[in-house]
Amino acid sequence: GVKLHNVSTGNVSAAGASVTIGGETTFYLSAPLTQTKDVSATFSAKMKGSITKDYSAYKLTTNASVQDLAFVFGEGVADEKYVSLKVSWIEQATIEIVKKDDTADVNLAGAVFGVYSDEACTKLITQMPATDKNGKSSVTIIKTQDTVYLKEITAPQGYVVNATATNVKLVASKTSAVTVENKEQLAELTIYKEGQVLTGADVSENGTVFQYENRRQKNAVYNVYAGADIVTAYGTKVYSKGDLVKENLTTGENGSVTLKNLHLGTYVVKETKAPDSFYNGSEEKSVTLTYAGQ
């Protein structure tokens, strides 16, 4: 199964064929990956070369006024010269990754991983292609160590980078497959309620001027609705526009209330009950939660 690739001529020999190459030829040998188990770690072959002439050069010096003379004598040489060739086979291994959502059985495109030689993931061997629509990516590397480490460089759109390194055991001529999950980028929405509070009054001959300041208020109640269709990062609709997302959110002592783990998108906040001693104007506000990148 061994082939000789003559770089100088561009020719490739048939597998296992005897070959003749001239001096100063650049070449390399190859063997199918499946054969690395069938041959020893090194492969030796005897290379035979013939030299048909030995040449000797002589210079005859006369004097300063006459040009020197050069003579070259050749004589036949019958013996053959031998040189040994030793080949160390390069072992290759393939790494395949499948990228999934951590909660849904969905494969994710667009994830880019680096293959590193160290567990701290500081020494990059190669960068893998981005995962395809089936969430898959693969790369074949030279096996110089038993274990390499995968770490995500770029997460799929709408996801958080997975900062955990994944060990992969390399097996020569085989594929090592791993599955790595990503968390969808979710968001928080915090609602603050402020209202004017009487803090004092200035009394003068012209009358009384009351002084107010805005302070945060507790016991304001809100409902949150989908301001548009809300979809997950992988495209599944969670809410239709107008759907109630959460009701009866009530501001606490600090005048705020937070709604967590929202899918990205546009929401409408509507006040359903004002704080004590305040008027409820059924105010609505729209807010869009967007992906901020990696």
N, C-alpha and C positions, 0 to 999 in steps of 0.2 A: 504493500500500500504506500510505500515511500516514493515520492516524486522529487525530481530535481528541477528547480526553477532557475533557468539561465537568465539572469537579469540583463546581461550584456546583449543577448540576442532576442530576448523575449519569448524563447521557446520553453515549453514544459514537457518533461519526459513522461512516458507512460509509467504507470505504477510498477515498481520493481524492475524496470528495464536497466540494462547496462548502458552507460553513457560515456562519451568521450568529450572532454572539454579542453580547450587550449589554455596556455598561460595567460595570466592577467584577466581571467574571466571572473566576473562577480556572479555568485549563485547562492541559493539557499535550498534546504530540504524541507518538505512538509509531509505530514502523515494525517489521516483522518482522526478526528477526536476520539472516535470509538476504538481506536487501536492503541491508545496510550496505556491501556491495561495489558495489552498483549506483547509489548516490548519492554525491555529493561529500561531503567531510568536513563541510561545512556546507550547510544547506538554507535558502533564502530565500523568503519569500512577502510579497506586498504586502497590508497590511491597510487597508481603506478604512472611514472612519467619517463619518457625516453629522451635522451640528449644525443643527437647524432653528430655533433661537432664540438670540439673544444677549441677555443680560439685563444691565441697568444698575440699580443701586440708589442712591437719593438720600435724604439726611436733611435735613429743613428744621427749623432751630432758630429758635424764636420768642423767648421770654424765659423767665425762671426760673419764672414762675407758670403757664405753659401747656406741655402735653406736646409733645415733639418729634413731628414727622410724618415717616413714611417712605413713599417712593414707589418702585415697581419698574416699569421700562419694558421691554418686549420688542419686538424687531423681527426679522423673518424673515431668515435667512442662507441663501443658495442654494449657496454653495461647499461642497465636500466636503473633509474633512480626511484626510490619509494618515499612516500610521505604518508603519515597516518592522519586520519580525519576522525574526530570525536564529536558527536552530536549530543547535546543535552536537550531533551524534548521539553517544550514549553507546555505546561498544563493550563487549560482554560476552564473557567466555570461561569455559569450563567446565573444571574439573580433576576427573579421576577417578583414584582410587587403588585398587590391589588389594593386599591384605595377605596374605603367604604365610609359611609356616614355611621356615626357611633350608635345611633338609635334605630334608624331605618335600614332595611336591607337594600341599600342603594349604592351602586358603584359610582365613583366620582372622577371626573376628568380634570386635568389641569394641575395636578400635584407634581412638584418637581423634587426629587430626592438626590442627595449627595451620597456617594459611597466613600467611606473613610477608613483609614488603616488603624486609627486609634479610637479608643472608647470615648474620649473627650470630643471627638469629631472636629479636630483641628487640621488633620492631614488628609486632604481630599485626594482620592484616587481618580474618581471620575464623577461627572454629573449625569444622572439618568435622564432620558427623554421624559417630557411631561406625560402623565397618564392619559390614555385615550378615552373614548366614550364608554368603554367597558371597564374603566378604572385601572387598566393594566399598563405596565411599563416594564421593559427588560433591558439588561445590558450584559455583555460577555466581557470578562476581564481575565487577565493572566493571574493564575493562582499562585501568589507569593506567600500567602499565610492562610491558616485554616479558618479564621474568623475575621469578617469585616463588619462595619457598622453603618447602618443606614440612618440618615436624619433628614427630616423635611426641610427644604430650603424655601419653597413656595407652596402655600396651601391652595386648594381649589377656591374659586370665588365664593365669598360668603362663609368661609370657614376659618377657624383659628389654627395657626400653625401648631403641629404636634411637636413639642420640644423634646420628646423622649427618643433617645437613640435605640435602635433595634439591632440586636446581633443577628448576623446571618452566617451560618456555617457553610463554607464553600466545599463542594464536591467536584473533583475533576471530571469534565465531560458531562456533567449533569446540571440540572436546573434546581436551584434552591428557591422556593416560593414562600413569601411572607404576606400577611394581610395587616395593613395599618389603618386605624380609624381616625377620623377627624370629628371634632365637635363643631356644630354649626355656631356661627357668631350670633349670639342673642343679645338683646339690649334691655336696658332699664329705663323706665319713664318715671320721673319724680315730679309731683304736682305740689306747688307751694301756694298757699292762700294768704293774701295780704288784705288788710282792711284798715280804714282810717279810724284812729282812736283819739278821743279828746284828751289832750294832755294839760290844758290850762286855758286861761283867758286873760286878755289885757283889757282892763277897764279904764276908760278915760272920759273926759268931758264929751268926746265925740261919740261915745258909745262903747260897746263891748266887742272885742275881736277874739273869737275863739281860736285856739291853737290845736292843730291835729298833726299826727304823724302816722305813717304806714307801719303797721306791725303785723307779724304773721299770726294767723288765726287758727285755732283748733275747731274741730267739729263741722268743718265744711265737707259735704258729701259729693262724690263724683261718680259718674259712669264713664267708661271708656268704650268707644266703638271703633270698628274698622273704617278708616276714611277712604279706603280703596281695597280691592282684593288683596289679601295678605297671603303670600306663598312662602314656602320653605326655600332654602338655598338650592335644593334639588328640584324645585318646581311644583311641589304638591300644594294645592290651595288649602289654607287653614281656615280663613274667614272670607266671606263675601263682603263687599262694601255695605256698610250699614249694620253688620252683625254686632251684637253686644259681646265685647271681649271680657269686661269685668265690671261688676256693679258694686255700689255702696262702698267705694273707697273713701275713707274718712281721715281727714288730717288729724295728726296727733298734737301733743303738747308743743312741738317745735313748728307747728303749722304746715307740715308736709306729710305726704304719703307716697310710697314707691311701689310701682308694679314691675316685677322682675320677669325675666325669661320670655321676653316678647320677641317674636320673629320680626325681622326688619320690614319696614313698610310705613305707611301713613295711618295715623290714628287720630280720632277726634275725642277730646275731653269735654264732657258736659257737666256743669254744676247742677245737681238736683236738689241740694239743700244748702242754704247759706249758714255761716256760723251764727250762733246766738246773737240776737240784736242786729243782724244784718239782713238786707233785702236780697232775695234770690232773683237775679235777672236772667236765669237760664243761659248764662254765658257759655259759649262754645269756643274752643281753640283747637286748631289742627297742628299736629307735629309729625315730622317725618324722621324716622330712625334709619340711618344709612350705614353701609359697610365702610369702615374706616381703613380698609386694607389689611395688612398682615398683622 
